Amino acid sequence: MTLFKEIALLLSIFLFMLLLTVLTLNFKNASESVNERLYEDAKNTATSLSLSLARAKGDISMMSIMIDANFESGHYGNISLVSLEDELLHERKAKKEIPNVPSWFLNIVNLKAPVASANVSAGWNPIGVLNVQSDVSYAYTQLYDILISLCISFSILAVIALIVLNSVLIIILRPLKRVQLQAEAVVRNEFVVESTDIFTKEFRDVVIGMNTMVLKAKAMFDKGNKALKKQKELEYTDKVTKLKNRKYFMHKLPEYLKVDSSSKGGINIIIEISGLIEANDVIGRENVNKLLNDIADVLRDYASQHQHAIVTRMTPKEFFMLIPDLSYEDGMILVDGIDSFIQDIVQEYDLESSEVYVALGLSEYSYKDKIGVLLARADSALTHSKYLKNNKYLQKVENTSEIMSKYEWKNVIVNAIEKNNFSLITYNIVDAKNKEEIYKSISYILKTDDGITYSYDQFMLPANQLGLSNGIYKHILNVIFKKPDTKLRGRVCSIKLSYDYIMHDETYKDMKNLFDNYASGLPFKLIIELPDKLVRTNSQEIKEYKALFDRYKIEIAIVEFIGEGTDYQYLQDLRPVYIKADKNYFIDQNEHILSALKLITDSAGISLIATGVSNMTTLNTLTKRDIYVIEGEVTEMIEL
């Protein structure tokens, strides 16, 4: 219960008891007043009526008429005239009626009408005694009406008092609400600084303390952000040409060689500049650097014409270009253009083409290739180019035959979606230091009608080629939300979604409809993993997805992280639960980069997870670098 509710409840109870006490006292006074009035009315009637009866000079019939007239004109229970010898001369009694009030009122209120007496005489001769008693039924009705009036009055006062109390509490506790919102923001790893212009000293001191803590955390994040950007530039950038270097290329390449890659393949061009040592003797080191920069500018210009192209300086004399979705034929035209431009640059520096020349190797790649295969193929193309007269070698890789044709794969996948032939499986994400399971990573397999089972890597390859992968992701999300696995109840589970699926026009609408109807019934906490190249742009689309996920308490995580962003503020804005990176990324980074990254993630409450950890040797290397949360085959070797 909130402090506002506690104070409001306490004061409301106090106010209710106060008003109830006042109401009880008022009603008690009213009851006593009614009792007194009953006697006073009876006494006054007895006195005035006895004087009237005296004028009758002892005429009993006349006195009877006067008593009857007085009885009919008032509210009396009994009027009687008794002689001195206790003989009843005349009497009028009211019919005994139940008062028109609730029974509970009769049970708690006990009224007794007293009898008032007066002597009646004719001159000096006494006639008898007149007894008068008021009507109790009428008194009950009057007292009940008084009670209702008191209740209405005090109810109105109570409502007014509660409204005033609520308003006063809102005004007094308004700074506390700001403190609460700031505390909630801190829990969400948001850096919110509140104004200290608060009247209440205790609240002001709390806000000052919270602001100090938030500013320290923000300073840590900013320091880590600045250090990581600087170290990334040093670690990933060639000092001479300002192109990306080999280390960057090796970390970036897995993004293009995976089953859910947005690109299905393309070309590699490897460029080697021979004779740089001789050129250094002729034109000097400074001019050689200018020559390399001019060549880098040419390659950068060509790469900028193709989306997601990479151009890197692999060694002092080798450049590498990877261009997704470019055909072999277009690649040959590109090679000719690059060769022509570089020859012109060499001539501008008055260098002999026989001493300083370029060798170019063109080869194709597929997203199914292994990194070693791709590099070996590129090196082979470069080696062959050196033996050719024009120093250009164009290597076309013939497609290997598939186990099943595309038509067969299409039938299998479409049939699996229609008949729900996908089965969810989970993998552990483990904290090796504490030896405990942290998350469950959800994946899925495809089982055909014939009982043949295909893993994610097997069926997603042809699904990408056939344009069916988005349909698979949509189907799996529907299964997770509409038919959740009860065995995962109470767990924290994650599922990875691809770049293409998230950016598909219909995905946001589909997700929103799915969440609206089924998110509240999900028995486990869900984390959706998104590729780093998608979220680091922090585009409007990503902000909309973030808002959608927050609305249904679904968190996000970042995968395929290699730290290539120009600014890491997006980590603070999106607040992912964790960042996944390949084991080699953590192993290859120097201590400065890793420390800067940990400074950012620690201040923002983000965990680091190493993926693809397959053996204890790699795990030991990671733990020495304070990376303990892992995913991969080695999790099966850790006793939890």
BELNORDA-V774372 format. One record per residue. RES is the residue in one letter. PSI is psi in degrees with one decimal (999 if undefined). Layout:
RES&PSI, RES&PSI
This chain:
M&137.8, T&159.5, L&-38.9, F&-45.8, K&-38.7, E&-47.4, I&-43.5, A&-41.0, L&-44.5, L&-47.9, L&-33.1, S&-41.5, I&-43.6, F&-45.0, L&-41.1, F&-44.4, M&-39.7, L&-48.7, L&-37.0, L&-39.8, T&-46.5, V&-40.9, L&-42.9, T&-44.5, L&-42.2, N&-41.3, F&-37.7, K&-43.3, N&-39.7, A&-38.9, S&-45.9, E&-38.4, S&-38.9, V&-42.2, N&-45.1, E&-39.2, R&-37.9, L&-43.9, Y&-43.5, E&-42.1, D&-43.2, A&-41.4, K&-46.2, N&-41.2, T&-43.9, A&-43.0, T&-50.1, S&-37.4, L&-35.3, S&-36.3, L&-38.2, S&-39.5, L&-28.0, A&-29.3, R&-14.1, A&-10.8, K&39.5, G&3.1, D&105.9, I&-40.2, S&-41.4, M&-41.3, M&-35.0, S&-42.6, I&-41.9, M&-39.7, I&-43.4, D&-43.7, A&-41.8, N&-38.4, F&-42.8, E&-26.4, S&-0.7, G&-171.1, H&91.6, Y&145.2, G&-33.6, N&135.1, I&124.6, S&150.5, L&121.4, V&135.4, S&173.6, L&-24.7, E&17.7, D&25.5, E&129.2, L&114.9, L&-38.6, H&144.2, E&141.8, R&128.2, K&140.3, A&146.0, K&135.8, K&111.9, E&147.3, I&127.1, P&148.4, N&62.5, V&158.5, P&152.1, S&-37.3, W&-30.6, F&-39.3, L&-31.2, N&-30.9, I&-16.6, V&125.1, N&105.0, L&134.9, K&122.5, A&116.4, P&156.4, V&126.8, A&136.0, S&151.7, A&142.5, N&140.4, V&131.0, S&160.4, A&98.9, G&-120.9, W&1.4, N&114.9, P&138.8, I&-44.1, G&-160.3, V&132.1, L&124.4, N&129.5, V&129.7, Q&129.3, S&163.6, D&118.1, V&-34.5, S&-43.8, Y&-36.9, A&-40.7, Y&-44.8, T&-43.1, Q&-44.0, L&-36.3, Y&-41.1, D&-36.8, I&-42.2, L&-44.3, I&-42.6, S&-42.2, L&-42.7, C&-43.3, I&-45.8, S&-46.3, F&-27.8, S&-43.0, I&-43.9, L&-39.4, A&-43.3, V&-45.2, I&-43.7, A&-39.7, L&-38.5, I&-45.3, V&-43.3, L&-45.4, N&-43.9, S&-43.8, V&-42.7, L&-40.3, I&-43.3, I&-44.7, I&-39.4, L&5.5, R&-43.5, P&-34.2, L&-35.3, K&-40.3, R&-39.4, V&-41.3, Q&-45.8, L&-37.6, Q&-40.1, A&-41.3, E&-37.7, A&-38.8, V&-40.7, V&-36.5, R&9.0, N&34.7, E&143.1, F&88.9, V&123.7, V&121.9, E&155.5, S&143.3, T&11.9, D&72.8, I&133.4, F&-43.5, T&121.0, K&-44.0, E&-44.0, F&-39.4, R&-40.5, D&-38.6, V&-44.4, V&-40.8, I&-43.5, G&-43.0, M&-43.8, N&-40.9, T&-45.5, M&-43.7, V&-42.3, L&-35.0, K&-43.0, A&-41.1, K&-39.6, A&-38.4, M&-44.3, F&-47.0, D&-38.9, K&-44.8, G&-40.0, N&-47.5, K&-42.9, A&-39.9, L&-40.5, K&-42.3, K&-45.5, Q&-34.0, K&-40.9, E&-39.9, L&-38.0, E&-32.8, Y&-2.5, T&134.2, D&130.6, K&-32.2, V&-53.6, T&-12.1, K&13.0, L&167.1, K&152.5, N&-174.7, R&-38.8, K&-43.9, Y&-45.1, F&-41.7, M&-31.4, H&-29.0, K&-30.3, L&-39.3, P&-23.1, E&-28.6, Y&-14.7, L&69.6, K&162.6, V&-27.7, D&29.0, S&144.9, S&-15.9, S&140.3, K&-3.6, G&-173.9, G&-144.0, I&156.5, N&140.0, I&120.4, I&129.6, I&123.3, E&129.9, I&108.6, S&150.0, G&18.3, L&-31.5, I&-44.5, E&-39.4, A&-34.8, N&-36.2, D&-31.8, V&-50.5, I&-3.5, G&158.4, R&-39.0, E&-42.2, N&-31.7, V&-40.9, N&-38.8, K&-39.9, L&-46.9, L&-36.9, N&-38.8, D&-41.7, I&-42.2, A&-38.5, D&-39.0, V&-48.1, L&-38.6, R&-40.0, D&-43.6, Y&-40.9, A&-34.3, S&-16.3, Q&-5.2, H&129.1, Q&135.6, H&18.0, A&149.0, I&135.9, V&126.2, T&157.7, R&106.0, M&-41.8, T&172.5, P&-25.5, K&2.9, E&135.8, F&151.0, F&132.2, M&131.0, L&121.2, I&107.1, P&152.5, D&24.8, L&130.7, S&160.7, Y&-40.2, E&-43.2, D&-31.7, G&-37.5, M&-39.5, I&-40.3, L&-42.0, V&-43.4, D&-41.9, G&-44.5, I&-45.1, D&-43.4, S&-44.4, F&-42.8, I&-38.7, Q&-39.7, D&-39.4, I&-43.0, V&-41.5, Q&-33.3, E&-25.9, Y&12.5, D&43.8, L&146.5, E&128.0, S&-18.8, S&-21.0, E&-40.5, V&110.4, Y&170.5, V&138.4, A&131.6, L&133.1, G&126.1, L&132.4, S&156.1, E&158.0, Y&157.1, S&150.9, Y&-8.9, K&-9.5, D&150.0, K&156.9, I&-44.4, G&-37.8, V&-43.9, L&-45.6, L&-38.5, A&-39.7, R&-40.3, A&-43.2, D&-37.5, S&-42.5, A&-39.7, L&-41.8, T&-43.7, H&-33.7, S&-28.4, K&-18.6, Y&-1.0, L&153.8, K&-40.4, N&3.9, N&31.6, K&130.9, Y&125.9, L&110.4, Q&117.3, K&127.7, V&124.1, E&138.9, N&135.7, T&151.7, S&141.7, E&157.3, I&-39.8, M&149.1, S&166.1, K&-37.0, Y&-41.7, E&-41.5, W&-39.8, K&-43.5, N&-42.9, V&-46.6, I&-45.6, V&-41.7, N&-37.4, A&-38.4, I&-43.1, E&-38.1, K&5.3, N&55.4, N&16.7, F&138.4, S&133.7, L&138.4, I&158.2, T&150.2, Y&148.4, N&140.5, I&119.2, V&141.5, D&104.9, A&-23.3, K&-47.6, N&-3.5, K&56.7, E&151.4, E&130.7, I&-49.8, Y&162.9, K&123.4, S&121.8, I&127.7, S&-171.1, Y&155.4, I&161.3, L&127.8, K&120.4, T&170.2, D&-24.9, D&-0.2, G&6.7, I&133.3, T&132.8, Y&136.1, S&169.8, Y&-46.6, D&-30.4, Q&-46.7, F&-19.6, M&-26.6, L&-57.7, P&-29.0, A&-39.5, N&-44.7, Q&-34.3, L&-2.3, G&27.1, L&-1.3, S&-37.6, N&-38.2, G&-35.2, I&-47.1, Y&-43.4, K&-43.1, H&-43.0, I&-41.1, L&-39.5, N&-39.5, V&-44.4, I&-41.7, F&-39.4, K&-32.0, K&65.9, P&146.7, D&114.5, T&-17.9, K&-18.8, L&7.4, R&130.7, G&-4.2, R&170.1, V&115.3, C&152.1, S&150.0, I&138.7, K&135.8, L&146.6, S&163.5, Y&-48.2, D&-39.0, Y&-44.6, I&-37.1, M&-2.2, H&142.9, D&-36.8, E&-7.7, T&-46.5, Y&-45.2, K&-43.0, D&-44.0, M&-44.0, K&-45.7, N&-40.7, L&-45.4, F&-40.8, D&-38.9, N&-28.5, Y&-11.5, A&-35.1, S&-22.7, G&4.5, L&122.3, P&-5.3, F&161.5, K&132.0, L&137.5, I&128.4, I&122.9, E&131.5, L&143.7, P&144.6, D&-37.3, K&-20.1, L&-45.5, V&-24.5, R&-17.4, T&-22.7, N&44.8, S&173.4, Q&-37.2, E&-41.9, I&-38.7, K&-37.2, E&-41.7, Y&-41.8, K&-44.8, A&-39.5, L&-45.7, F&-42.7, D&-36.7, R&-31.8, Y&18.6, K&35.9, I&125.7, E&164.3, I&157.9, A&161.2, I&132.4, V&166.8, E&41.0, F&131.4, I&10.1, G&37.1, E&5.3, G&153.0, T&-16.7, D&141.3, Y&19.0, Q&-27.1, Y&-24.6, L&-38.1, Q&-38.6, D&-41.3, L&-24.8, R&61.7, P&155.4, V&-40.9, Y&166.8, I&126.9, K&133.8, A&152.7, D&147.9, K&-37.9, N&-27.8, Y&-47.6, F&-34.6, I&-37.3, D&-21.6, Q&145.3, N&170.0, E&-31.6, H&-44.9, I&-44.7, L&-38.9, S&-41.2, A&-40.6, L&-42.0, K&-33.8, L&-41.4, I&-50.8, T&-36.9, D&-42.1, S&-26.0, A&2.8, G&37.0, I&133.4, S&155.4, L&131.4, I&129.2, A&130.4, T&162.5, G&25.0, V&112.8, S&-11.4, N&164.9, M&-27.7, T&-46.4, T&-40.2, L&-43.3, N&-38.7, T&-41.5, L&-41.6, T&-30.0, K&-21.6, R&16.5, D&32.4, I&108.7, Y&-25.8, V&124.5, I&159.7, E&137.4, G&-174.6, E&-27.4, V&-18.3, T&-25.8, E&-17.5, M&-7.0, I&124.9, E&116.4, L&999
